[in-house]
Amino acid sequence: MNWNSTKARYGWLLITLHWFMLLLIAAVYATMEFKSIFPKGSPSREAIMIWHYMLGLSVFFLVWLRLLVRLAGYDPVIVPALPTWQALSAKVMHRALYVLMIGLPFLGWLTLSAKGTPVPFFGLELPVLIGESKGLAKWLKEVHEVTATVGYFLIGIHAAAALYHHYFRRDNTLRLMWYGR
């Protein structure tokens, strides 16, 4: 299998990035959902928050690689061809997911910057993007949380659409994003 996508199928690098980023995004969401099992201010809660920041920023950095790899290749042909409305819906959904993978971590980075909190990234401290502002930090956090909630729906619709294509339309959409034939 080629590293790059062709008209016949996605390349192994894009497939690997797709599934790895799914696991990474699931871990980002899990860290937020499970932080509440630890008391506020506890070292365990702080550790899970740091993991949330680092994993989220990993999504932010990897999405750029994913975009480059995607732009370097082709979009494989779906067989049988999609109705126009489904093809358009798929394009809109993919763009929305890319906006989510870029925007959500960026909002988190801005939030930490506005809080005056260090931005940890696997032993490094990333630069602060904006000056400290508690009011702005609160607003950014709210936007970040609402966007994350929207992300649940986008990811769920994306997964449901893949299953619909595989089991009901019986086209090659899901198989194109899997290894092998």
C-alpha positions as CSV (number, residue, x, y, z in Angstrom):
1,M,0.0,0.0,0.0
2,N,1.3,3.4,-1.0
3,W,1.9,6.1,1.7
4,N,-0.1,8.6,-0.4
5,S,-3.7,8.5,-1.4
6,T,-4.7,7.5,-4.9
7,K,-8.0,7.6,-6.8
8,A,-8.4,3.9,-5.8
9,R,-7.8,4.2,-2.0
10,Y,-6.4,6.3,0.9
11,G,-2.7,5.8,1.6
12,W,-1.5,4.1,4.7
13,L,-0.2,7.3,6.3
14,L,-3.6,9.1,6.1
15,I,-5.3,5.9,7.3
16,T,-2.9,5.7,10.3
17,L,-3.3,9.4,11.1
18,H,-7.1,9.0,10.9
19,W,-7.4,6.1,13.4
20,F,-4.6,7.4,15.7
21,M,-6.3,10.8,15.9
22,L,-9.6,9.1,16.7
23,L,-7.9,7.4,19.7
24,L,-6.2,10.7,20.6
25,I,-9.5,12.6,20.5
26,A,-11.2,9.9,22.5
27,A,-8.5,10.3,25.1
28,V,-8.9,14.1,25.1
29,Y,-12.6,13.8,25.7
30,A,-12.1,11.0,28.3
31,T,-9.7,13.2,30.4
32,M,-12.4,15.9,30.6
33,E,-15.2,13.5,31.4
34,F,-13.2,11.7,34.1
35,K,-11.6,14.7,35.8
36,S,-14.6,15.1,38.0
37,I,-13.9,11.8,39.8
38,F,-11.0,13.6,41.5
39,P,-11.5,16.3,44.1
40,K,-10.8,19.9,42.9
41,G,-7.2,20.9,43.6
42,S,-6.0,17.4,44.0
43,P,-2.8,16.3,42.3
44,S,-4.7,13.6,40.4
45,R,-7.1,16.1,39.0
46,E,-4.3,18.4,38.0
47,A,-2.4,15.6,36.3
48,I,-5.5,14.6,34.3
49,M,-5.9,18.2,33.2
50,I,-2.3,18.4,32.1
51,W,-2.9,15.2,30.1
52,H,-6.0,16.9,28.6
53,Y,-3.9,19.9,27.5
54,M,-1.0,17.8,26.1
55,L,-3.3,15.4,24.2
56,G,-5.4,18.2,22.8
57,L,-2.3,20.0,21.6
58,S,-1.1,16.8,20.0
59,V,-4.3,16.8,18.0
60,F,-3.6,20.4,17.0
61,F,-0.1,19.6,15.8
62,L,-1.0,16.3,14.1
63,V,-4.0,17.8,12.2
64,W,-1.5,20.0,10.2
65,L,0.4,16.9,9.1
66,R,-2.9,15.2,8.3
67,L,-3.9,18.1,6.1
68,L,-0.6,18.1,4.3
69,V,-0.8,14.4,3.6
70,R,-4.4,14.7,2.4
71,L,-3.6,17.7,0.1
72,A,-0.6,15.7,-1.3
73,G,-2.8,12.9,-2.6
74,Y,-6.3,12.4,-4.1
75,D,-9.7,11.7,-2.7
76,P,-10.5,8.1,-3.6
77,V,-13.6,7.4,-5.7
78,I,-16.6,6.1,-3.8
79,V,-18.3,3.2,-5.5
80,P,-21.2,3.3,-6.2
81,A,-21.1,7.1,-6.6
82,L,-22.8,9.2,-4.0
83,P,-25.9,11.2,-4.6
84,T,-24.9,14.9,-4.9
85,W,-26.5,15.8,-1.5
86,Q,-24.4,13.1,0.2
87,A,-21.2,14.2,-1.5
88,L,-21.8,17.8,-0.4
89,S,-22.8,16.7,3.1
90,A,-19.5,14.7,3.3
91,K,-17.4,17.7,2.3
92,V,-19.2,19.9,4.8
93,M,-18.7,17.3,7.6
94,H,-15.0,16.8,6.8
95,R,-14.4,20.5,6.8
96,A,-16.3,20.9,10.1
97,L,-14.2,18.1,11.7
98,Y,-11.0,19.8,10.5
99,V,-12.2,23.1,12.0
100,L,-12.9,21.2,15.2
101,M,-9.5,19.6,15.3
102,I,-7.8,22.9,14.7
103,G,-10.1,25.3,16.6
104,L,-10.8,23.3,19.8
105,P,-7.1,22.9,20.8
106,F,-6.4,26.4,19.7
107,L,-9.2,27.7,21.9
108,G,-7.7,25.7,24.8
109,W,-4.3,27.2,24.2
110,L,-5.8,30.7,24.1
111,T,-7.7,29.9,27.3
112,L,-4.6,28.8,29.2
113,S,-2.8,31.9,27.9
114,A,-5.5,34.2,29.0
115,K,-5.6,32.5,32.5
116,G,-1.9,33.1,32.8
117,T,-1.4,29.3,33.2
118,P,1.7,27.6,31.7
119,V,0.9,25.6,28.5
120,P,2.6,22.2,29.0
121,F,3.5,20.0,26.1
122,F,5.4,16.8,27.0
123,G,8.2,18.5,29.0
124,L,8.1,21.7,27.1
125,E,6.2,24.9,27.9
126,L,4.6,26.4,24.8
127,P,4.5,30.2,24.4
128,V,1.6,32.2,25.7
129,L,-0.5,33.5,22.8
130,I,-2.2,36.4,24.4
131,G,-1.9,38.5,27.6
132,E,-3.6,37.5,30.8
133,S,-7.2,38.5,31.1
134,K,-9.5,36.6,33.5
135,G,-12.7,37.8,31.8
136,L,-11.4,36.7,28.4
137,A,-10.3,33.4,29.8
138,K,-13.7,32.7,31.2
139,W,-15.4,33.5,27.9
140,L,-12.8,31.4,25.9
141,K,-13.4,28.5,28.3
142,E,-17.1,28.7,27.6
143,V,-16.6,28.8,23.9
144,H,-14.2,25.9,24.2
145,E,-16.7,23.8,26.2
146,V,-19.6,24.5,23.8
147,T,-17.4,23.7,20.8
148,A,-16.4,20.4,22.5
149,T,-20.1,19.5,22.9
150,V,-20.7,20.2,19.2
151,G,-17.7,17.9,18.6
152,Y,-19.5,15.0,20.2
153,F,-22.3,15.4,17.7
154,L,-20.0,15.9,14.7
155,I,-18.0,12.8,15.6
156,G,-21.1,10.8,16.2
157,I,-22.7,11.8,12.9
158,H,-19.4,11.0,11.1
159,A,-19.3,7.5,12.6
160,A,-23.0,6.9,12.0
161,A,-22.5,8.0,8.3
162,A,-19.6,5.6,7.9
163,L,-21.7,2.7,9.3
164,Y,-24.6,3.7,7.1
165,H,-22.4,3.7,4.0
166,H,-21.0,0.3,4.9
167,Y,-24.1,-1.6,6.0
168,F,-26.9,0.1,4.2
169,R,-25.5,1.7,1.0
170,R,-22.9,-1.1,0.8
171,D,-20.4,1.3,-0.9
172,N,-16.7,1.3,-0.3
173,T,-16.5,4.4,1.9
174,L,-15.5,2.7,5.1
175,R,-13.2,0.2,3.4
176,L,-11.3,3.1,1.8
177,M,-10.3,4.2,5.3
178,W,-9.1,0.7,6.4
179,Y,-5.9,-1.2,5.7
180,G,-5.7,-3.8,3.0
181,R,-8.3,-4.4,0.4
